[in-house]
Amino acid sequence: MSTAGPLGLDPALLEILACPAPDHGELRADVDASTLTCTVCGRTYPVTDGIPVLLLSEAVGGPDAGPDGGSSDTTGG
């Protein structure tokens, strides 16, 4: 049985989670902001009720960030 780590995530899970962007960078926990941040692209993903939301559409920042800091995805959809 494992104990909860940062953001209520199992440390073993946090160790294997990776950014869903093509570079698949390591994610670092930001406890104050309740987010996971990619060490490669800089995208930030929310953690809601202990569940990481690793969707590019939910990411904030990163190389595609618009002037407001959010995603500027122009692929439509």
QUIRA-V751465 format. One record per helix or strand. SS is the DSSP state (a for helix, b for strand). FROM is the first residue (numbers start at 1). TO is the last residue. Records with the same first field share a line. If there is no record, write none. Layout:
SS=FROM-TO, FROM-TO
//
This chain:
b=4-4, 10-10, 18-18, 26-30, 35-38, 44-48, 51-52, 60-60, 65-65, 70-71
a=6-8, 11-16, 56-58
//
